[in-house]
């Protein structure tokens, strides 16, 4: 390695090709003139053609030509010009010579895939995929309002990793949605998954189809890949049968109808494909009519779409002109499951933030009117404030303030959420919550709720101030109760008075009580807990007769219970009707809980919504390192190749609960244990070694996609405590949040990849370039240094060297155009060391894909490694 002539070999080989082509065309032109020596002239024509054919059958020489194509562009263009001259001559002067015809085609379109044997035969595409459904359910759990482009990028990544055709990918996405919808039926997530399946899915499939078009502005009537996907879906008879029976309708027809709206199928396709299930659906409905409960979610969710549009239109009108109509509409939204349906539709359509901002605007308008108003108008304003406040609280509890609220909003509700509302990983200070409260207003409110006939109907009530005062009131009541000044009956009477005034007041009061319980000792929690409990006791019969009071109280109970359960979670059986708390309350050790959930997932081959929530809780409780280490350990216990494939795919999908931190911990802490620890190193055998390498590659490529799809890291998932801690640390240290790799700068002359290299950054044809950022970048640098150390031990062949080579092979196979982005910082000595140790496992194709052909250092390293492989292969076997 390192001989000077290696740098010139590629250009020399291309020069020979140019000379041979020149010889061929010169003899071809002179051939008609040489009637006396026709045989010799034909021989001189055939020889260059035969030599070229032999050269192009050698992988080594083809690799050199490929290098020269990028190293000396002008010479390669001259070669292409000669080829075109020969083709033009053949076209006008007679039949082509078969040997030269094939060589010309190769030289004109000289790419790795067309002239060099592939790295290895592509493995057969797996019959079942185990990672797509779990990834889908995880993403919806993290952020139900995830943008369509995020889903599209994730699914395209899966397609690259797995080698699926478009039809197969679409089929798997539809299958995943139907599985999740069936799992959600009868639970609080039913509306959400109904909206995802029938409203979000069509837009995802449409964007995926548009991505396949050469011109993305091109109009289309339908997608043949979608039609082919439904042919595959018809093979999933058990899934379709159970969906049709449960929903009492033809699920294929419902789905096709929605796909027709986005031009993915035609009316003819809808009738033809849905007709194939009509007889089966009718038979299923007769069988199931008297047995299992059914769901109408498919029909209801589609009808909810225009209803939401009407609500948004109403909310866009002038507040002063529509108060009565708006109140009537919001009351209807609170009835039954309507709110849940509206929010689910708004979430998948990307209009949730719009809905929230409009509700905040109306809440602001309702909180205070300076000029006197009639009693009826004042009552309407009070009810509008109450109902909008409750709906906004429900939305924030369901989706998180980071998802639905603008950063730094100055409205009353946004400030109240920031300073007072109980939220996961955002503890609030009970002292700070009371900091700006006027004690005279607290006393006045206390007097009102304890009087025989409290008057809240006057036109000068400022409801936002009253909400804040309610927190001061419960603090006073608690202190008086704890000091023995008030009895339990007195406190109960006062709390009932607060609750009868408006439902927003108990919610605000509970926020303070929860913050107080969060900092007080266990024994002192009983009284504040009883106060919260009093707010959710059933209403008196006379109040239940009032529809407005009944509906707003139901929503208030739900909001307060969620606040209460986060501070004091009850047993699991009591929380089934609510979203599971992020806390884990169990006497069972968390490792046993993880093993139990994992066993269930592994046996199913897919993840239930409940299991996903449990896994998120375990991740938050045990931390990323504990979570990753134990999942990897559990997955590598399998010995059967099929079971290992399934386990690794499931683990990879589960990592998407926090893909970046899981990948960093996998590479920084878990993998080194298997590479360096002799006890765990025993597990680095086949087939476990290959599967661990595959998990590392998959995780790296997914993290790369995640960072580039969403550099701000806030739009496609909820921010975790780890995000906040790392950001605080960066702020303290004065470090930029996202470092981007800039190579070939001062002091970095030995890099094999340049930051200006198109292949180092990914495609640029109208798409965003793919860039490697910290912390993944520094983690990969450390990983490759570790690989270099393990591979550089005197050409030693070990489990570690086999693992490293497998890692690179899988990266090349799965990474496609992202490979060179990931391998930017591999040390110059790493590949040569592996080549010396395991030459029989290297191919020309692999070496050509490991380096960046666009940079001079990359081409030099490639040429030297190719020469080394050739020399080793030419050595006589002793």
Secondary structure, 3 states (H helix, E strand, C coil): CCCCCHHHHHHHHHHHHHHHHHHHHHHHHHHHHCCCCHHHHHHHHHHHHHHHHHHHCCHHHHHHHHHHHHHCHHHHHHHHHHHHHHHHHHHHHCCCCHHHHHHHHHHHCCCHHHHCCCCCCCCCCCCCCCCHHHHHHHHHHHCCCCCHHHHHHHHHHHHHHHCCCHHHHHHHHHHHHHHHHHHHCCCCCHHHHHHHHHHHHHHHHHHHHHHHCCCCCCCCCCCHHHHHHHHHHCCCHHHHHHHHHHHCCCHHHHHHHHHHHCCCCCHHHHHHHHHHHHHHHHHHHHHHCCCCCCCCHHHHHHHHHHHHHHHHHHHCCCHHHCHHHHHHHHHHHHCCCHHHHHHHHHHHHCCHHHHHHHHHHHHHHHHCCCCCCCHHHHHHHHHHHHHHHHHHHHHHHHHCHHHHCCCCCCCHHHHHHHHCCCECCECCCHHHHCCCCCHHHHHHHHHHHHCCCCCCCCCCCCHHHHHHHHHHHHHHHHHHHHCCCCCHHHHHHHHHHHHHHCHHHHHHHHHHHHHHHHHCCHHHHHHHHHHHHHHCCCCCHHHHCCHHHHHHHHHHHHHHHHHHHHHCCCCHHHHCCCCCCCCCCCCCCHHHHHHHHHHHHHHHCCCCHHHHHHHHHHHHHHCHHHHHHHHHHHHCCCCCHHHHHHHHHHHHHHHHHCHHHHHHHHHHHHHHHHHHCHHHHCCCCCCHHHHHHHHHHHHHHHHHHHHHHCCCCCCCCCCCHHHHHHHHHHHHHCCCCCCECCCCCCCCCCCCCCCCCHHHHCCCCCCCCCCCECCHHHHHHHHHHHHHHHHCCCCCCCHHHHHHHHHHHHHHHHHHHHHHHHCCCCCHHHHHHHHHHCHHHCCHHHHHHHCCCCCHHHHHHHHHHHHHHHHHHHCCCC
